[in-house]
Amino acid sequence: MDARRQSNDPPLCREGSPGANLSGLSRKAVRWCFSKKRYNAFIGTGLDGRAAAGPKHRTTLVWRGLDHECCIDSSRTRSIERDYHVFVVSDATACYEPQLHDAALKALRLMR
């Protein structure tokens, strides 16, 4: 089991916590920045509507973040199901356990 989940440390990635920061990225450098409450970034965020809004319908999504095996994978799968072109920035994703990250990257390679 994940040692982090067995500890008394406060939860990570909660809105307003240090774990939810952009890790050195300026908000000006990010086209969209939103909080999500589920693994899948399409649930309760309006992401589909944002992508379709404006003069250009966006057809490509680029994912980065934590919990690759949960959050990134769930959002990536839903992106593909919605016919987006999808990129995962492998050196800008991570897991709390290195072997999980390695497995998530291996699964991505197998999907090519």
N, C-alpha and C positions, 0 to 999 in steps of 0.2 A: 504494500500500500504506500501511497504518497506520504512521506514523513511530514510534509507541510500540513496536510489535512488532519494529522493526529496531534499537532501542536496546539498551544494556546495562543498563538500569534493571531493578530486581527486578520480578517479576510482581505485578500488581495483584489485589486482592480475594481473596487467599489467607487462609484462616482464621488469625487472630492478627496479620495485617498491618494497617497504618493504613487501607488501602483497603477492608477488610472491616467497618469500624465503621459504626454506624447514622447517621452524619452528623448529629449533634445531637439525635436522637430518644432519649428515655429508654426503656430496656427495659420500664419499667412502662407506657409508652404504647402498646406494641406487644402485641397479643394473642398472636401466635406469632412467635418468632424462631428461625430454624434456619439452619444452614450447608448448602450444597449443593455438590456436586462436578461437576455437569453443568449445561448450559444450562437444561434442563427441570427445574423445581422439583419435579416429581412423582417424579423418579427418585431412589430411595434416601433420601427424607426422611420418609416416612410422612404426607405432606400429605393424601392422600385419607382416611386413617384418622382424622386429627385433625379434619378437617372433618365427618366423620360421627359423631364421638364426642360424648358428653354428651346432655343432654335435648333439645337442638335440633340438628337436622342443618343445617349451614350450607350455603347454596346460592349465596352471593355471595363472590367473591374480588376483592380490590383489589390491583393490582400497582404497585410502584414500584421503582426501582433503576437500576443501570448496565447498559451494553451493551444498550440497548433493542432493537437490531436482532437480537440473539442471545438473551440470557437472558429478557428481558421478552416478546419475541415468541414464543419457544418455549413458555414457561409459559402465556401467554395462549391460544395455540392449543390446547394440551392441556386447559386449563380449559374451553374451549368444547366440545371433544370429549367432556368428561365431564359436560356439561350444567350447568355452573356459570354464574351470571350474572357477567359480568366487567367490571371497571372498570380502566382504566389511568390513573394520575394523570400527565398529560402534563408538568406542571411539576415532577414529582418523579422523572422519568426522564431519562436522558442517554445519549449515546454519546461515544466518544472523538473522533469527527469530527462536526462540526455538520451536515454534509450528510447523514450517515447518520441522525441524529436526525430531521431534517426529512422524510426519505423514510419513516421508520418511522411518524411521525405522519400523514403523507399516506395511507399504507396503512391505518391505523386508521380514518381518516375515510371511506375508500372502502368499508369493511366495514359501515357503519351500515345 
